[in-house]
Amino acid sequence: VQLQASGGGLVQAGGSLRISCAASRSILRINAMGWYRQAPGKQRELVAAITSGGRTNHADSVKGRFTISRDSAKNTVYLQMNSLKPEDTAVYLCNAYLVESDYIGRNYWGQGTEITVSS
C-alpha cells in the first residue's frame, strides 16, 4: 500500500486545516487507516483512526476538534482539524494497517505532512 499525504502548512491558533491521505488501493479493503503525529522530542501518537467498517476513534486530546473521515470513491482519508492549538504542531503521518493474505498484519506509512500552529 502506498500512501500520499497532503495539505499541511502553517495556521494560526484557532484556525482550521484539512489534510488528506490518498491510498494506492481500495481503502475499504484496508483494515484500518489513521493519522499519527510526532512533535519534536515526543513520541509518535495516534490522533485518529477509521476502520474498514467505518468506525472511528479519536485521541482524547483532539476529540471535538478533529474529525477523521473518508471518501472510498477516491481512496482517500481526511483529517479535518478545527480550533487548532500550538500544541497540535507536529508532523502528521498517514498510516494503513492491513492484514494480508498470509494473515500477518502490516503497517504502511506515508510521508509526513508538517503542521505548524502559531500562537
Disulfide bonds with the S-S distance in Angstrom:
Cys21-Cys94 1.88
